[in-house]
């Protein structure tokens, strides 16, 4: 299953001419392509699907969705977490 997961942008940088960022998902940080959202800034929340930020969302919606995914047991699966280890 591939869900769009909400996360908070904690850093923005450029890699090989592409706008990238670090996005935090309930304590897990992943590198994400931000090219589709040129207006997004550090501190904003976004929906990430297969490594791409695809839309901006408000903090309340992001937190509610993360809590729902966590309660359903989907968050670790989507973020590829096994035990305490994050799988790249």
N, CA, C and O atoms as a GROMACS GRO file, in nm:
protein
  352
    1UNK      N    1   0.085  -0.117   0.000
    1UNK     CA    2   0.000   0.000   0.000
    1UNK      C    3   0.089   0.123   0.000
    1UNK      O    4   0.193   0.125   0.066
    2UNK      N    5   0.050   0.225  -0.072
    2UNK     CA    6   0.124   0.351  -0.074
    2UNK      C    7   0.029   0.464  -0.040
    2UNK      O    8  -0.059   0.500  -0.118
    3UNK      N    9   0.048   0.520   0.078
    3UNK     CA   10  -0.034   0.632   0.124
    3UNK      C   11   0.044   0.760   0.113
    3UNK      O   12   0.167   0.758   0.115
    4UNK      N   13  -0.024   0.871   0.102
    4UNK     CA   14   0.039   1.001   0.117
    4UNK      C   15   0.048   1.030   0.265
    4UNK      O   16  -0.054   1.036   0.334
    5UNK      N   17   0.168   1.048   0.315
    5UNK     CA   18   0.192   1.066   0.459
    5UNK      C   19   0.223   1.213   0.487
    5UNK      O   20   0.308   1.272   0.419
    6UNK      N   21   0.157   1.275   0.586
    6UNK     CA   22   0.190   1.413   0.620
    6UNK      C   23   0.315   1.421   0.706
    6UNK      O   24   0.340   1.336   0.792
    7UNK      N   25   0.394   1.524   0.681
    7UNK     CA   26   0.515   1.547   0.759
    7UNK      C   27   0.550   1.695   0.762
    7UNK      O   28   0.496   1.775   0.686
    8UNK      N   29   0.641   1.728   0.852
    8UNK     CA   30   0.684   1.867   0.871
    8UNK      C   31   0.819   1.888   0.805
    8UNK      O   32   0.913   1.812   0.828
    9UNK      N   33   0.830   1.992   0.723
    9UNK     CA   34   0.955   2.026   0.658
    9UNK      C   35   1.049   2.085   0.763
    9UNK      O   36   1.018   2.186   0.826
   10UNK      N   37   1.165   2.020   0.783
   10UNK     CA   38   1.260   2.067   0.884
   10UNK      C   39   1.386   2.126   0.822
   10UNK      O   40   1.464   2.191   0.892
   11UNK      N   41   1.408   2.103   0.692
   11UNK     CA   42   1.525   2.160   0.624
   11UNK      C   43   1.497   2.161   0.474
   11UNK      O   44   1.426   2.075   0.422
   12UNK      N   45   1.554   2.261   0.406
   12UNK     CA   46   1.542   2.270   0.260
   12UNK      C   47   1.682   2.293   0.204
   12UNK      O   48   1.760   2.372   0.258
   13UNK      N   49   1.712   2.223   0.096
   13UNK     CA   50   1.842   2.237   0.030
   13UNK      C   51   1.828   2.200  -0.117
   13UNK      O   52   1.724   2.152  -0.160
   14UNK      N   53   1.933   2.223  -0.192
   14UNK     CA   54   1.934   2.187  -0.333
   14UNK      C   55   2.035   2.075  -0.354
   14UNK      O   56   2.145   2.078  -0.299
   15UNK      N   57   1.997   1.976  -0.434
   15UNK     CA   58   2.085   1.864  -0.467
   15UNK      C   59   2.079   1.841  -0.618
   15UNK      O   60   1.973   1.807  -0.671
   16UNK      N   61   2.189   1.860  -0.685
   16UNK     CA   62   2.196   1.842  -0.830
   16UNK      C   63   2.090   1.926  -0.902
   16UNK      O   64   2.030   1.880  -1.000
   17UNK      N   65   2.068   2.048  -0.854
   17UNK     CA   66   1.974   2.138  -0.918
   17UNK      C   67   1.828   2.112  -0.884
   17UNK      O   68   1.740   2.174  -0.943
   18UNK      N   69   1.802   2.022  -0.791
   18UNK     CA   70   1.664   1.987  -0.754
   18UNK      C   71   1.638   2.033  -0.611
   18UNK      O   72   1.720   2.011  -0.522
   19UNK      N   73   1.525   2.097  -0.589
   19UNK     CA   74   1.487   2.143  -0.454
   19UNK      C   75   1.446   2.022  -0.371
   19UNK      O   76   1.352   1.950  -0.404
   20UNK      N   77   1.519   2.000  -0.263
   20UNK     CA   78   1.499   1.886  -0.175
   20UNK      C   79   1.476   1.936  -0.032
   20UNK      O   80   1.498   2.053  -0.002
   21UNK      N   81   1.432   1.845   0.053
   21UNK     CA   82   1.415   1.881   0.192
   21UNK      C   83   1.420   1.759   0.282
   21UNK      O   84   1.412   1.645   0.237
   22UNK      N   85   1.433   1.786   0.409
   22UNK     CA   86   1.420   1.682   0.511
   22UNK      C   87   1.283   1.703   0.573
   22UNK      O   88   1.250   1.812   0.618
   23UNK      N   89   1.204   1.596   0.575
   23UNK     CA   90   1.069   1.602   0.628
   23UNK      C   91   1.059   1.503   0.743
   23UNK      O   92   1.102   1.388   0.732
   24UNK      N   93   1.002   1.550   0.854
   24UNK     CA   94   0.990   1.468   0.976
   24UNK      C   95   0.849   1.412   0.986
   24UNK      O   96   0.750   1.485   0.978
   25UNK      N   97   0.842   1.281   1.005
   25UNK     CA   98   0.717   1.208   1.019
   25UNK      C   99   0.715   1.142   1.156
   25UNK      O  100   0.772   1.034   1.172
   26UNK      N  101   0.652   1.202   1.252
   26UNK     CA  102   0.639   1.142   1.385
   26UNK      C  103   0.772   1.091   1.438
   26UNK      O  104   0.782   0.980   1.490
   27UNK      N  105   0.877   1.175   1.426
   27UNK     CA  106   1.009   1.141   1.478
   27UNK      C  107   1.104   1.080   1.377
   27UNK      O  108   1.223   1.067   1.407
   28UNK      N  109   1.058   1.044   1.260
   28UNK     CA  110   1.142   0.985   1.155
   28UNK      C  111   1.164   1.091   1.048
   28UNK      O  112   1.069   1.153   1.001
   29UNK      N  113   1.291   1.113   1.010
   29UNK     CA  114   1.324   1.213   0.910
   29UNK      C  115   1.367   1.144   0.781
   29UNK      O  116   1.450   1.053   0.782
   30UNK      N  117   1.307   1.190   0.670
   30UNK     CA  118   1.340   1.135   0.538
   30UNK      C  119   1.370   1.248   0.442
   30UNK      O  120   1.320   1.360   0.457
   31UNK      N  121   1.451   1.217   0.340
   31UNK     CA  122   1.478   1.313   0.233
   31UNK      C  123   1.363   1.306   0.133
   31UNK      O  124   1.318   1.198   0.095
   32UNK      N  125   1.316   1.424   0.091
   32UNK     CA  126   1.198   1.433   0.006
   32UNK      C  127   1.224   1.536  -0.104
   32UNK      O  128   1.288   1.639  -0.079
   33UNK      N  129   1.175   1.509  -0.223
   33UNK     CA  130   1.181   1.606  -0.332
   33UNK      C  131   1.072   1.710  -0.311
   33UNK      O  132   0.955   1.675  -0.293
   34UNK      N  133   1.110   1.838  -0.313
   34UNK     CA  134   1.016   1.949  -0.293
   34UNK      C  135   0.989   2.025  -0.423
   34UNK      O  136   0.930   2.133  -0.420
   35UNK      N  137   1.033   1.972  -0.536
   35UNK     CA  138   1.025   2.043  -0.664
   35UNK      C  139   0.882   2.082  -0.702
   35UNK      O  140   0.863   2.185  -0.767
   36UNK      N  141   0.783   2.004  -0.662
   36UNK     CA  142   0.644   2.034  -0.698
   36UNK      C  143   0.580   2.142  -0.611
   36UNK      O  144   0.472   2.191  -0.642
   37UNK      N  145   0.649   2.179  -0.503
   37UNK     CA  146   0.594   2.279  -0.410
   37UNK      C  147   0.698   2.389  -0.386
   37UNK      O  148   0.756   2.396  -0.278
   38UNK      N  149   0.720   2.475  -0.484
   38UNK     CA  150   0.826   2.578  -0.469
   38UNK      C  151   0.798   2.677  -0.356
   38UNK      O  152   0.891   2.743  -0.309
   39UNK      N  153   0.672   2.689  -0.312
   39UNK     CA  154   0.638   2.786  -0.208
   39UNK      C  155   0.653   2.730  -0.066
   39UNK      O  156   0.645   2.807   0.030
   40UNK      N  157   0.673   2.601  -0.052
   40UNK     CA  158   0.680   2.542   0.082
   40UNK      C  159   0.807   2.587   0.155
   40UNK      O  160   0.912   2.603   0.093
   41UNK      N  161   0.794   2.608   0.286
   41UNK     CA  162   0.905   2.659   0.366
   41UNK      C  163   0.927   2.569   0.488
   41UNK      O  164   0.842   2.486   0.522
   42UNK      N  165   1.042   2.586   0.551
   42UNK     CA  166   1.072   2.514   0.675
   42UNK      C  167   0.963   2.547   0.776
   42UNK      O  168   0.928   2.664   0.796
   43UNK      N  169   0.909   2.443   0.841
   43UNK     CA  170   0.802   2.460   0.938
   43UNK      C  171   0.664   2.429   0.880
   43UNK      O  172   0.570   2.407   0.956
   44UNK      N  173   0.653   2.427   0.748
   44UNK     CA  174   0.526   2.393   0.684
   44UNK      C  175   0.506   2.241   0.685
   44UNK      O  176   0.601   2.165   0.705
   45UNK      N  177   0.382   2.200   0.664
   45UNK     CA  178   0.348   2.058   0.657
   45UNK      C  179   0.312   2.022   0.514
   45UNK      O  180   0.253   2.103   0.441
   46UNK      N  181   0.347   1.902   0.474
   46UNK     CA  182   0.322   1.856   0.338
   46UNK      C  183   0.277   1.711   0.339
   46UNK      O  184   0.303   1.636   0.433
   47UNK      N  185   0.210   1.672   0.232
   47UNK     CA  186   0.177   1.531   0.209
   47UNK      C  187   0.285   1.476   0.118
   47UNK      O  188   0.313   1.533   0.012
   48UNK      N  189   0.346   1.364   0.158
   48UNK     CA  190   0.454   1.303   0.080
   48UNK      C  191   0.407   1.168   0.028
   48UNK      O  192   0.354   1.086   0.102
   49UNK      N  193   0.429   1.148  -0.101
   49UNK     CA  194   0.394   1.021  -0.166
   49UNK      C  195   0.515   0.976  -0.247
   49UNK      O  196   0.563   1.050  -0.333
   50UNK      N  197   0.563   0.857  -0.220
   50UNK     CA  198   0.681   0.796  -0.285
   50UNK      C  199   0.798   0.893  -0.300
   50UNK      O  200   0.860   0.900  -0.406
   51UNK      N  201   0.826   0.968  -0.193
   51UNK     CA  202   0.943   1.055  -0.190
   51UNK      C  203   0.924   1.194  -0.248
   51UNK      O  204   1.020   1.271  -0.256
   52UNK      N  205   0.801   1.228  -0.288
   52UNK     CA  206   0.773   1.360  -0.343
   52UNK      C  207   0.668   1.431  -0.259
   52UNK      O  208   0.565   1.373  -0.224
   53UNK      N  209   0.696   1.558  -0.225
   53UNK     CA  210   0.595   1.641  -0.158
   53UNK      C  211   0.493   1.681  -0.264
   53UNK      O  212   0.529   1.742  -0.364
   54UNK      N  213   0.366   1.645  -0.242
   54UNK     CA  214   0.265   1.668  -0.346
   54UNK      C  215   0.162   1.773  -0.311
   54UNK      O  216   0.092   1.822  -0.400
   55UNK      N  217   0.150   1.810  -0.184
   55UNK     CA  218   0.058   1.918  -0.146
   55UNK      C  219   0.094   1.969  -0.008
   55UNK      O  220   0.157   1.899   0.072
   56UNK      N  221   0.053   2.091   0.019
   56UNK     CA  222   0.076   2.151   0.149
   56UNK      C  223  -0.051   2.137   0.231
   56UNK      O  224  -0.161   2.153   0.177
   57UNK      N  225  -0.038   2.107   0.361
   57UNK     CA  226  -0.152   2.093   0.450
   57UNK      C  227  -0.127   2.171   0.578
   57UNK      O  228  -0.014   2.208   0.608
   58UNK      N  229  -0.234   2.197   0.652
   58UNK     CA  230  -0.218   2.267   0.779
   58UNK      C  231  -0.173   2.168   0.887
   58UNK      O  232  -0.190   2.046   0.873
   59UNK      N  233  -0.116   2.221   0.993
   59UNK     CA  234  -0.060   2.138   1.100
   59UNK      C  235  -0.164   2.048   1.165
   59UNK      O  236  -0.136   1.931   1.190
   60UNK      N  237  -0.284   2.099   1.192
   60UNK     CA  238  -0.386   2.019   1.258
   60UNK      C  239  -0.424   1.897   1.173
   60UNK      O  240  -0.433   1.786   1.225
   61UNK      N  241  -0.445   1.918   1.045
   61UNK     CA  242  -0.480   1.806   0.956
   61UNK      C  243  -0.367   1.704   0.951
   61UNK      O  244  -0.391   1.583   0.953
   62UNK      N  245  -0.243   1.753   0.946
   62UNK     CA  246  -0.128   1.663   0.941
   62UNK      C  247  -0.121   1.578   1.067
   62UNK      O  248  -0.101   1.456   1.059
   63UNK      N  249  -0.136   1.640   1.183
   63UNK     CA  250  -0.128   1.566   1.310
   63UNK      C  251  -0.243   1.465   1.324
   63UNK      O  252  -0.222   1.353   1.371
   64UNK      N  253  -0.363   1.504   1.284
   64UNK     CA  254  -0.477   1.412   1.292
   64UNK      C  255  -0.457   1.291   1.201
   64UNK      O  256  -0.487   1.178   1.240
   65UNK      N  257  -0.407   1.314   1.082
   65UNK     CA  258  -0.382   1.205   0.987
   65UNK      C  259  -0.272   1.113   1.037
   65UNK      O  260  -0.286   0.991   1.030
   66UNK      N  261  -0.164   1.171   1.089
   66UNK     CA  262  -0.056   1.088   1.145
   66UNK      C  263  -0.107   1.001   1.259
   66UNK      O  264  -0.072   0.883   1.268
   67UNK      N  265  -0.189   1.058   1.347
   67UNK     CA  266  -0.244   0.982   1.460
   67UNK      C  267  -0.332   0.869   1.409
   67UNK      O  268  -0.326   0.758   1.462
   68UNK      N  269  -0.414   0.896   1.310
   68UNK     CA  270  -0.500   0.793   1.253
   68UNK      C  271  -0.418   0.680   1.192
   68UNK      O  272  -0.446   0.563   1.218
   69UNK      N  273  -0.317   0.714   1.112
   69UNK     CA  274  -0.231   0.612   1.051
   69UNK      C  275  -0.159   0.531   1.158
   69UNK      O  276  -0.145   0.409   1.145
   70UNK      N  277  -0.114   0.598   1.266
   70UNK     CA  278  -0.045   0.528   1.375
   70UNK      C  279  -0.140   0.430   1.443
   70UNK      O  280  -0.104   0.316   1.469
   71UNK      N  281  -0.262   0.476   1.471
   71UNK     CA  282  -0.361   0.390   1.537
   71UNK      C  283  -0.400   0.270   1.452
   71UNK      O  284  -0.430   0.163   1.505
   72UNK      N  285  -0.401   0.287   1.321
   72UNK     CA  286  -0.435   0.178   1.230
   72UNK      C  287  -0.316   0.086   1.201
   72UNK      O  288  -0.331  -0.017   1.134
   73UNK      N  289  -0.198   0.123   1.253
   73UNK     CA  290  -0.079   0.042   1.231
   73UNK      C  291  -0.019   0.058   1.092
   73UNK      O  292   0.058  -0.027   1.048
   74UNK      N  293  -0.054   0.166   1.024
   74UNK     CA  294  -0.006   0.187   0.887
   74UNK      C  295   0.120   0.272   0.878
   74UNK      O  296   0.191   0.266   0.777
   75UNK      N  297   0.149   0.351   0.980
   75UNK     CA  298   0.259   0.446   0.971
   75UNK      C  299   0.393   0.376   0.958
   75UNK      O  300   0.471   0.411   0.870
   76UNK      N  301   0.421   0.278   1.044
   76UNK     CA  302   0.549   0.208   1.037
   76UNK      C  303   0.567   0.138   0.903
   76UNK      O  304   0.676   0.136   0.847
   77UNK      N  305   0.458   0.080   0.854
   77UNK     CA  306   0.463   0.011   0.723
   77UNK      C  307   0.498   0.109   0.611
   77UNK      O  308   0.583   0.080   0.527
   78UNK      N  309   0.432   0.223   0.611
   78UNK     CA  310   0.455   0.321   0.505
   78UNK      C  311   0.594   0.384   0.513
   78UNK      O  312   0.655   0.414   0.411
   79UNK      N  313   0.644   0.403   0.635
   79UNK     CA  314   0.776   0.463   0.652
   79UNK      C  315   0.886   0.358   0.656
   79UNK      O  316   1.002   0.391   0.677
   80UNK      N  317   0.850   0.233   0.636
   80UNK     CA  318   0.942   0.120   0.633
   80UNK      C  319   1.025   0.112   0.761
   80UNK      O  320   1.148   0.109   0.758
   81UNK      N  321   0.955   0.109   0.874
   81UNK     CA  322   1.019   0.099   1.005
   81UNK      C  323   1.010  -0.044   1.051
   81UNK      O  324   0.902  -0.104   1.049
   82UNK      N  325   1.124  -0.100   1.093
   82UNK     CA  326   1.126  -0.235   1.149
   82UNK      C  327   1.192  -0.226   1.285
   82UNK      O  328   1.312  -0.203   1.296
   83UNK      N  329   1.112  -0.244   1.389
   83UNK     CA  330   1.165  -0.227   1.525
   83UNK      C  331   1.200  -0.081   1.544
   83UNK      O  332   1.116   0.007   1.525
   84UNK      N  333   1.324  -0.055   1.582
   84UNK     CA  334   1.373   0.082   1.597
   84UNK      C  335   1.453   0.128   1.476
   84UNK      O  336   1.511   0.236   1.477
   85UNK      N  337   1.456   0.047   1.372
   85UNK     CA  338   1.540   0.075   1.256
   85UNK      C  339   1.456   0.125   1.139
   85UNK      O  340   1.352   0.067   1.108
   86UNK      N  341   1.501   0.233   1.075
   86UNK     CA  342   1.436   0.285   0.956
   86UNK      C  343   1.507   0.226   0.836
   86UNK      O  344   1.629   0.237   0.823
   87UNK      N  345   1.430   0.165   0.747
   87UNK     CA  346   1.487   0.103   0.627
   87UNK      C  347   1.491   0.207   0.517
   87UNK      O  348   1.389   0.270   0.489
   88UNK      N  349   1.607   0.227   0.453
   88UNK     CA  350   1.615   0.330   0.345
   88UNK      C  351   1.529   0.296   0.227
   88UNK      O  352   1.525   0.371   0.129
   0.00000   0.00000   0.00000
